[in-house]
Amino acid sequence: MLSVTIPIFTLVITLVLAGLFFTLPRNHQSRSMAGLGAIIALAATVVTFIMTMIISIPAGHVGVATLFGSVQKESYSAGLHLANPLYKWQLYDVRQKTHSERALVPSQDQLLTTFDVSVQYSIDPKMAPRILGETGSAGDVINIHLIPKLRSVLREQGKSVKNAEDFYQEDIQERMQNALSASMRDYLGPRGVIVSGVLLRDIQLPATIQKGVEQKKQREQEAERQKAELRRFETEQKQKISQAQIEREAAEQIAIKQKMLADAKAYEIEKINAAVAQNPAYIKLEALKALESISMNPASKIYFLDGSSPSPLPLMHIGDPESSIDNK
């Protein structure tokens, strides 16, 4: 941005050279040099004057002009503009920004909790002239309006919470964040600041409360561990009961099977005894079957009990002759 002093200076030079041109005699050798210098100075004056009328606003900014202390009503967006060379300019960065703040927030129990809060904001381009006239620069807006209001709203919201440890509750954090956003928008909007959001980044409880919360968390974890151990023990006991039930049912099945076999054997013996009682020749028949079976083995020896009996019973001895003699 060129100062208006440059075209004024060149204009003075032009007037001096023009005065020399008109005051010197026609045949004076310096008269032509003064005229040429006046023309060049006049051209330089025109060029520099035009240059002072061109203002360049960088990207992401708006410019606000003042003339003799009076703020112009319209702001100038990014780019090249033709403006009064007597204007003085104040630039405002209108890009999105974040202001981080750490504050001590009291709760109803008079304990102080540390909050880390971020405010996402931008300068309203249309209200930049009003900001310049009422507040000042963008930094003044932050220091005069944003920071004090943020701290005030934080303290107001903190006083609505009964105990400091309640700040860890999700619904309370959500309520505080929404209230902060609404309050900051309502307050800063008319002052030329657009608030897009307020974020609670971190909450640090007082040391005494934090220690108590950690101990409470440890107790809860221990209780959960004991519950898990109890569930595991109950599961094992149920498995043991189920296994015992299965084994008992298997034993009952075996007992039933053995009883059935014993009953069948007893029935068989009963039938044999009945057959023997009704038919004495049954024993002889069975003895003959045994003799027939024994006779098939050449190594077998047969002994008879009471050989003088008309129906001697055979005894079988299987083995070599030497063993048979020793057994006698």
Rosetta blueprint (number, residue, H / E / L):
1 M L
2 L L
3 S L
4 V L
5 T H
6 I H
7 P H
8 I H
9 F H
10 T H
11 L H
12 V H
13 I H
14 T H
15 L H
16 V H
17 L H
18 A H
19 G H
20 L H
21 F H
22 F H
23 T H
24 L L
25 P L
26 R L
27 N L
28 H L
29 Q H
30 S H
31 R H
32 S H
33 M H
34 A H
35 G H
36 L H
37 G H
38 A H
39 I H
40 I H
41 A H
42 L H
43 A H
44 A H
45 T H
46 V H
47 V H
48 T H
49 F H
50 I H
51 M H
52 T H
53 M L
54 I E
55 I E
56 S E
57 I E
58 P L
59 A L
60 G L
61 H E
62 V E
63 G E
64 V E
65 A E
66 T E
67 L E
68 F L
69 G L
70 S E
71 V E
72 Q L
73 K L
74 E L
75 S L
76 Y E
77 S L
78 A L
79 G E
80 L E
81 H E
82 L E
83 A L
84 N L
85 P L
86 L L
87 Y L
88 K E
89 W E
90 Q E
91 L E
92 Y E
93 D E
94 V L
95 R L
96 Q L
97 K E
98 T E
99 H E
100 S E
101 E E
102 R E
103 A E
104 L E
105 V E
106 P E
107 S L
108 Q L
109 D L
110 Q L
111 L L
112 L E
113 T E
114 T E
115 F E
116 D E
117 V E
118 S E
119 V E
120 Q E
121 Y E
122 S E
123 I E
124 D L
125 P H
126 K H
127 M H
128 A H
129 P H
130 R H
131 I H
132 L H
133 G H
134 E H
135 T L
136 G L
137 S L
138 A H
139 G H
140 D H
141 V H
142 I H
143 N H
144 I H
145 H H
146 L H
147 I H
148 P H
149 K H
150 L H
151 R H
152 S H
153 V H
154 L H
155 R H
156 E H
157 Q H
158 G H
159 K L
160 S L
161 V L
162 K L
163 N L
164 A H
165 E H
166 D H
167 F H
168 Y H
169 Q L
170 E H
171 D H
172 I H
173 Q H
174 E H
175 R H
176 M H
177 Q H
178 N H
179 A H
180 L H
181 S H
182 A H
183 S H
184 M H
185 R H
186 D H
187 Y H
188 L H
189 G H
190 P H
191 R H
192 G L
193 V E
194 I E
195 V E
196 S E
197 G E
198 V E
199 L E
200 L E
201 R E
202 D E
203 I E
204 Q E
205 L L
206 P L
207 A H
208 T H
209 I H
210 Q H
211 K H
212 G H
213 V H
214 E H
215 Q H
216 K H
217 K H
218 Q H
219 R H
220 E H
221 Q H
222 E H
223 A H
224 E H
225 R H
226 Q H
227 K H
228 A H
229 E H
230 L H
231 R H
232 R H
233 F H
234 E H
235 T H
236 E H
237 Q H
238 K H
239 Q H
240 K H
241 I H
242 S H
243 Q H
244 A H
245 Q H
246 I H
247 E H
248 R H
249 E H
250 A H
251 A H
252 E H
253 Q H
254 I H
255 A H
256 I H
257 K H
258 Q H
259 K H
260 M H
261 L H
262 A H
263 D H
264 A H
265 K H
266 A H
267 Y H
268 E H
269 I H
270 E H
271 K H
272 I H
273 N H
274 A H
275 A H
276 V H
277 A H
278 Q H
279 N L
280 P L
281 A H
282 Y H
283 I H
284 K H
285 L H
286 E H
287 A H
288 L H
289 K H
290 A H
291 L H
292 E H
293 S H
294 I H
295 S H
296 M L
297 N L
298 P L
299 A L
300 S E
301 K E
302 I E
303 Y E
304 F E
305 L E
306 D L
307 G L
308 S L
309 S L
310 P L
311 S L
312 P L
313 L E
314 P E
315 L E
316 M E
317 H E
318 I E
319 G L
320 D L
321 P H
322 E H
323 S H
324 S H
325 I H
326 D H
327 N H
328 K L
